[in-house]
Amino acid sequence: MLKDFIRVILTAFLIAFAVRGDALALDKKASLSLTHYIMALLYDDLGEKDLAVKEYEEALKLDNETALVHLNFAATLIKNNEVNRARDELNYSVKLDPEAIEPHVILTLLNFSQGKLDLAAKEYETALKNATKLDPKNDNPEAHFYLGTVYAELKNNVLLEKELRKAIALKPDYAEALNFLGYTYVEDNKNLKEAEDLIRRALKVDPDNGAYIDSLGWLYYRKGRFKEARETLKKAASLMQDAVIFDHLGDVFFKIKDINNARLNWQESLRLNPKQENVKKKIEALKNK
C-alpha cells in the first residue's frame, strides 16, 4: 500500500512539474480537472472508493474529453459494483480513443460475466484487432483460441473455426486448439479425415491427455469403428473422470448392443453431471429394453 501511495504522489509531482515547465500550457480548467483526477487515483489506491468516485466526477465536469480518465473511472466503478455506470464510461472512453485496447478487454469481461456472449465476442475481437494494429508481430495464438471458445458458447462454428485456425497457424503445436477444432469436426460429423489429423497432432504433444483420447475415441465412433472406440474411450475414462467420456462410452456400448454397460456408463455420466437431460432420456429409453 505504501509503495502505491508513493507512486501516486510521485506521479502527481511529475505532472505538476511538467505543467510548470511548459509555461502552464494547460488552462486553469484543465489543470483543476487534472488535480481531481490525481486525487481520484490517490483515493482509489488507498481503498477509498466513494471518495475516488467523487473526484472522478469532479474531474469529468471540468474536462470530459480524456479517454484515460473515463477508463480509470470505469475500473473504480466496477470495484464499487456500479456495473452499468462503468459500462457507460468504458463506451465513452472507446468513443474518444477507438484504437484503445483496455476498454474493450474490460467490456469483454463485463459482458461475459453477465452472459452477454455475443457482445463479449465482439469486444474481444475489437481488442484483438487493436492489439494487432499496435504491434503486428505480437499476434497472440492464445487470444485467438479464447475468442474461439466464446464463439463455441455462441454455437457459431464458422467463426470458431476461423479463430482456431488462426491460433494453429501462429502455433502449430498448440494442442488445445488442435483438439478443439478436431473435436468440433467430429461433433458435426464432418471433415473426419482432417479431424483425425488434428487430434493425433494434439496427442503427439500430450499423449496421456484424457480429453484428447476421448476425441479420438469419439472419432472412431463416428467412423463406425466401435471396438476401437470402446477401447480408446475406456482408456480416456481411466485417465479422467468426465461426464462426456462416460456418455460417449454409453453410446458405444449401446451401438454394440451391450445394454447393461450402456446403462452403467450413462448413469456414471449423470452422476458426474446431473443436469444432462439428453443422458436422462437415454437411460429412460432403456427401461423397455
Secondary structure, DSSP 8 states (H G I E B T S, - for coil): -HHHHHHHHHHHHHHHHHHHHTTS-S-HHHHHHHHHHHHHHHHHHTT-HHHHHHHHHHHHHH----HHHHHHHHHHHHHTT-HHHHHHHHHHHHHH-TT-SHHHHHHHHHHHHTT-HHHHHHHHHHHHHHHHHH-TT---HHHHHHHHHHHHHTT-HHHHHHHHHHHHHH-TT-HHHHHHHHHHHHHHT--HHHHHHHHHHHHHH-TT-HHHHHHHHHHHHHTT-HHHHHHHHHHHHHH---HHHHHHHHHHHHHTT-HHHHHHHHHHHHHH-TT-HHHHHHHHHGGG-
